[in-house]
Every structure is written in C-alpha cells, then in structure tokens.
Amino acid sequence: MESTDIQILLVDHQELVRVGLQRLLDEEPGLSVVGEASSGEEAVRLARSLKPGVVLMDVQIAGIGGLEATRRMLRHDPEIRVLVVTPQTDEPFPARLLEAGAAGYLTRNCGIEEITDAVQAVTSGERYISADIARRMALSMLPGKEQSPFDRLSQRELQVMLMVAQGQSVHEISEHLCLSSKTVSTYRYRLFDKLGVDNDVELARLAIRHGVVELAQLA
C-alpha cells in the first residue's frame, strides 16, 4: 500500500457486498480498503483506530445504524469523509445524512467508476450526490409534492424509529444510544402519535411501505 493511497473503511450489513466492494476497490489505483464493519458500533470503533480517509457507509446496518454512526464518527473526527452507499434513495434519508455531515450519497446500483469518482471528489473536499438522488431531492421540494410522514421527525426520532422498526427492544435502544429506557419509551410513543400508528408492527409496515427499511432487514 502506498502512503498516497486513499484509505477506505467499508461498512455494510451484507458480507457479500463488502467482499465484492473490497475486491473492486483494491484493484483501483490509489485506493486501499483498510477495514470492514457490519454494525454501527464496529464502524465507529474502526474509524477511530484505523483513521481512514473515507468511509463507505450503508444506512441500514445493525446496532446504532448508519445515521448515528455517521454522527459519532464526525464528532470524533470532523475531517473524515463519510460516503453513503445505500438503496435508500427517497427522503428523509439523503437530506438527513447530509445534515449529519455525510460528504456524499450514492445508490447501491452505481458502478465502481462512480464510486471511485465519488471517493476522489469527497477526498478533495467536495460533496458528491448521484444524479438520481439529486433529482429526487429537487422534486421533493416542489410545491404540492406529497411528503413522506417521516419528514416531520427530528433526527433523534428518526434514529429511534429505525431501531424500533428493525425490532430492537426499548432496552437495546437505550443501551445503544446511551439513553434511559424511560426516554426511549417517550420517543417511541411520540413516534406512534406523529406517524398515526398504534404499535411497533404498524410502524414497521409504514416504514417498509415508504422504503425507509427493507423487508429483508426484518426477517
């Protein structure tokens, strides 16, 4: 590995995706994969120990998830570049990840050439948003455009919602987010009220319907 290589941390809940990306990226001149993670906590830990230049981040990882992992990484190292690679192309994800400090947002079906271009761009201090996502974000701001019910959630509410929808218990969420169980329960019932659902199952169904989580994650 040359000292001038851009060092990359891969974060994805699917091992096959990580293996495939590693092989492709290691074949690209000037890029080197230095680590892999499958959960938010592991990603934060490896980002601190390996100090990569770029993190390729999946939103829908286990534990604290990609959104909270992105926040924690940037809180510890504001210079790290988080490049989101995910199937989640609709709001509220792109805007929320960018608000959290992500340097770019790509769809999972993009090619290795676009990933390489995006890595180079964010390393140079630029933002990179794939054309499809940029178009969707622009359309979502047009007058009269139907908004996702998840747009009205705060950052913390969105994080708790993702964890509830993925089947995590109040106790697990409180441990992951360092919040009291009472606080998590308050967030949970506030979510029910804002989203017009009565329980966790209805919340998960709503999240699936709007593409906020994938059905495979709940299996």
QUIKAWO-V405142 format. One record per backbone hydrogen bond with DSSP energy under -0.5 kcal/mol. CO is the residue of the C=O (numbers start at 1). NH is the residue of the N-H. If there is no record, write none. Layout:
((CO NH) (CO NH))
This chain:
((2 5) (5 7) (6 32) (7 53) (7 54) (8 10) (8 34) (8 35) (9 56) (10 37) (11 58) (13 15) (14 18) (15 19) (16 20) (17 21) (18 22) (19 23) (20 24) (21 25) (22 26) (23 27) (25 28) (28 31) (30 6) (32 8) (32 34) (35 10) (37 12) (38 62) (39 43) (40 44) (41 45) (42 46) (43 47) (44 48) (45 49) (46 50) (46 51) (47 51) (53 81) (54 9) (54 56) (55 57) (55 83) (56 11) (57 85) (59 61) (59 66) (62 40) (62 65) (64 68) (65 69) (66 70) (67 71) (68 72) (69 73) (70 74) (71 75) (72 76) (73 77) (77 80) (80 82) (81 55) (81 83) (82 84) (82 103) (82 104) (83 57) (84 106) (86 108) (87 89) (90 93) (92 96) (93 97) (94 98) (95 99) (96 100) (97 102) (98 101) (103 128) (104 84) (105 130) (106 86) (107 110) (111 115) (112 116) (113 117) (114 118) (115 119) (116 120) (117 121) (118 122) (119 123) (120 124) (121 126) (122 125) (128 105) (130 134) (131 135) (132 136) (133 137) (134 138) (135 139) (136 140) (137 141) (138 141) (139 142) (142 145) (148 151) (149 152) (150 153) (154 158) (155 159) (156 160) (157 161) (158 162) (159 163) (160 164) (161 165) (162 166) (163 168) (164 167) (169 173) (170 174) (171 175) (172 176) (173 177) (174 178) (174 179) (180 184) (181 185) (182 186) (183 187) (184 188) (185 189) (186 190) (187 191) (188 192) (189 193) (190 194) (191 195) (192 196) (192 197) (199 203) (200 204) (201 205) (202 206) (203 207) (204 208) (205 209) (206 210) (207 212) (207 213) (208 211) (214 217) (214 218) (215 218) (216 219))
